[in-house]
Amino acid sequence: MKMLLALVALAVGLCGRAWSQQYPSQPVHVIVPMAAGGPTDILTRAVSMRFGEALGQQMVIENRGGAGGTIATEAVAKAAPDGYTLLAADLTIASTPSLYKVSYNLRDSFSPVGLMALAPLVLVVNTSLPVKSVKELVNLAHSQPGKLSYGAPTATPTHFGPEVLKEAYALDIMFVPYKGIAPALVDLIGGRLTFAMLGVSGAKSHIESGKLRVLAITGTRRAPALPNVPTFAEAGFPLAEMDYGAWWGIVAPAGLPKDVLRKLSDALGKALAAPDVRARLTALNYDPHPTTPEEFGVMMQKEAVKWARVIERAGIRAD
């Protein structure tokens, strides 16, 4: 009996290795847990062609929005760990377990493939506001408690950023929730909000047209698109918890064979190194940032712990 079991185990192992060597033999589906046209969707589509070429198969992008991205994320967590179903993950994969009752967790439900890109957020104010620096905004908030307001979709980086600023510098400011960042931007330009933290892509044209004034940018270095804008640290108001701003990467279901994970990771790295992809992402104000699966896994775990603390301290609740 022991001999029979050993032979079965050997056969299964050989079949698994042979299957891994044949991967991929069909198109790979990348699930985007947001509607088409958003940052996650745009980035994933910009990378997918070179990603597929490097892997040797077509990448099929599927948009499955709803419930803050949890519907698609749970579907990928439950998918077969065969390398044919991937998730284009962003910061919300790390924050939603602290906001929603979900059936997955980062440690046990996913195989990290790699980070794709980072993107900073900029602190912008309505130009009618008499402030030209973070210091002046903080002083104004202290002098007018409860009067200043910011808007953002709930439980997103554009919401977390001002909450980190609020707590770090003891600001009494009002949060106005929006269904999306676009209507918040309209109200900010119209003077119905005081300030916001936005992605560079969404804010840059309004900064250049003079509709918004930019005060600082998250992250550890200035953005090439806005070289004259200081980081929060340079402005004298460091925000350690906003070292990344927003981020995006690729994950697969847990239990992915090591051979398949290596092929996916290598292909993603090649795609992000392609000159046309780097140029495209830079033009869209993303910072291409390939990592190993191990590095991305460590980063996501740290992000989950960090945002759990922020969500609890700020009393943030999902809509």
N, C-alpha and C positions, 0 to 999 in steps of 0.2 A: 504493500500500500504506500509506504514512504517513497519507494522508487517511482511509483506511478504519479504521486503528487509532485515530485521533483521534476519529472518529465513534463507534466502539464505546466508547471511554473516556467520551465525553460522555454516551452513552446509559446506561452503567452508573452514572455519577454522578447523573444525573437520576432514575433508578430508585431509587437509594439514598436520595436526599433525599425522594422521594415516599413511600418505605416508612417512613422515619423520621417524616414528618409524620403518617402514619396510626397510628403507635404510640401506645397499645397497642390492638390489635384483639381480644385474647383475654386470659383470666386470666393473671396473673403468679404463678409458683411461687417461693416463698421456702423454701429448704432450711435446716432447722435441724440442725446436725451433732451433736445430742445428743438424748437421750430426752425425751419429753414431761414437763412438770412442773418442769424445771430452770430456772435463771435466764435462760438464753438463750431458751428456749421461752416462758416467761412474758412476758418483755419484748417479744419479737417479736409475740406475739399481742395484747398490749396496744396496740401501735402499728399493726398491720396494717389494721384497719378504716379508720381515718382516712387511712392511707397509700394504700389502694386507692381511697378516695373522691377524694382529691386527684389521683390518677393517672387516674381514670375507668375503672378495672377492678377486678375482684375479686382479692384476694390469697389464694392457696392455700398454706397452711403445710404442709410435709412434714417429718417427723422422720426422719432417717437417722443413727442413732448408730453407733458402732463405731470401734475403732482410734484412740482419742483425737481423734475428729472428722475424721481424715484421709480416710476413705472418702467422706464427703459433700463435703469440700473439694476433693478431686481430681475428683469428678464435676462439680462446678460449674466448675472450671478447664477441663475438657474440653468443656463445653456450648457451644452456639452463642452467639455474642455478639450476641443479638438483643433482650435486655432482658426475656425471658420466664423466665429462670432466674437467681435471685439467691441469695446465701448470707448468712445471719445469722451474721456472724463475731464471735468474741470474741478475747481475748488469745491463745488457743492457735493461731490462724492465724499469729501472729508467732513463737511459740516452738517449734511442732512441727517445722519444718525442721531445728532443732538437735537433735531427739530421734529422729526417724524418717527413714527413707529415703523421700522423697516425690517425686512427679513435678512438683510445682509450686514456684514461688517468688513472693514478694510482688511483686517488681518487674515480672516479665514475664507472670504468669499471671492477674492480676486488674485490673479497673477499679474503684477505690474509688468508692463512691457517697456515703457520709457516715457519720459517727459518729452513734449513737443516744443512748447514755447512758454515764455513768461510775458507779461505785459503790465506796466506800471499804471497807477491811477494818478490823475492830477486833481489838485484842490482848486476849484474855480468858484468865483463869486460874481454876482451881478455887478456890472460896472457902475451902478449908481451907489453901491456901498462904498463908504469912505475908508477903505483899507487897501493897502498895497503890499502887505506882507502877512505871513502867518502870525507874527507877533501882534500886529495891529488887529487881526481878526480875533485872536485869543483875548486881547485886551478889551475889544468891543463886546465880546460875549460876556466877559466878567462884569463889565459896566452895565449890561442890559440883560440880566438873567431872565431866561425864559422867552426872550424876544426873537432870537435868531433861529432860523429853521433850515433844515436840509431835507431833500427828498431822494428816494431810491426805492427800487423793488425790495421787499422784505427778504432778509436772509441771503443777500448777495454780497459780493465784494464791495459794491458801491454803498451798501448799508453798513457792513462791518467797519469799513475805513473810518467814517465819521464817528462811529461808536468808540473805536480805539482812541481817536483824537479826544473825544469827549471825556473819556475816563482818565486818560493820561494827564490832561491839563485841567481837570475839574470844571468842565464847561456845563452850564445849564442851557441846553439847546433842545429844540423840538424836532422830532422825526416825523415826516409826512410820508406815509407809504403810498407807492404807486404800483400799478400793474407792470410797468416797464420803465426803462430809463428815458425813453423818448418823451413821454408826457412830462416827466420831471424836468427834463431839459427845457421844454417849452415854458414851463412855469418859472424856471430859474431865469431865463432870458427875459421873461415878462415881468420880473420883479416880485413874483408871488412867493419865491423862495430866496433865502439868503445865500446859500452855497450848496455845493455838491462835490462828490468825488467821482470822476468819470474816467473811462478809458481814453487814452490819447486820441484814438481814431474818432470817437464821438465828440470830443471837445475841440480838436485842433482848428477846424475851419471857423468855429465861433470865436476862438481866441484871436485868430488872425484877422477876422472881420471887425473885432472890437466889441462884440456883443457880450463876451465874457472876459474876465481878468483872471489869469492863472497865478497862483501864489507859490505852489510847491508840487513836487512829484514824489511818489513813493519809490522805494527801492534803494539800492546802495550806490547808484550812479545816475547821472543825468541821461535823459533820452536823446538820441541823435535827432529826433524830430523837433525837440524843444531844447536846444543846447543852452539857452540862457535861463532856463527854469531850474532853481536849486532843488535839491532833495530836501526832505523834511529835516534831516540831520544838518545839512548845510544852513538851513533857515533857523537853526537853533531849537527845533522842536522834534527830536527824533521819535520815530514810531517803529520800534523794533518788531512789533507784531505784523507790520505791513511791509516786511522785507521783500516779499514777492509781488504784492499786488494781486493780479489774477494769474492763473496758470492753467495749462491744458496738457493732457497726456493720453496714452493708450493703455488700457487694461484688458485682460482676458479673464474668463472664468478660472477659479482656483483649480489646481490639479493639472494645469497645462504641461505636457511632456517637455522636458528640458530642451530637447532638440528643436521642438517647434518654437519654444520661447526664444531660443537663440536665433533662429531664422527670422522671427518677427522683429526682434530687437536690432539685429544687424541691418535688416531692410529699412527699418524706421530711421536708423542712424544715417544710412546712405541717402535716404530721401531728404533729410534735414540738412545734409552736407551739400546737396546739389545746388550749384550757383543760382539757377533760376528760381528754385524754391526759396532760398535765403533772400534773394532780391525781392520776391513777391511778399514774403512775410514782413520784411523790413519796411516795405512800402505801405503795408497795412498796419504798421506800428506794433507788430509782434516781435519778440526777441527769440529767435530759434535757439533752443537750449537742449540738445540731446543728452541723455543720461543712460546709464546701465539700468537694467531692471532693479538691481539691488538698491541703487541710489534713489530711484524713483519711489521704491517701496518705503524706504526710510523717510523720505520727504513727506509722503502722504500720511504716514503715522504721526509725524510731528505736527503736520497741519491739522489733523483730526483732534489731537490733544489741545492745540492752541485755540482752535475755534470753539471747542466745547467750553473752554474757560471764558472766552469772550461772550458767547451766547448766554451762559449762565449769569455772568456778572451784569450784562446789559438787560437781562430779562427778555430776550428776543423770543418771540413765538411765531410759528409758521402761520400763514394766512389760512 
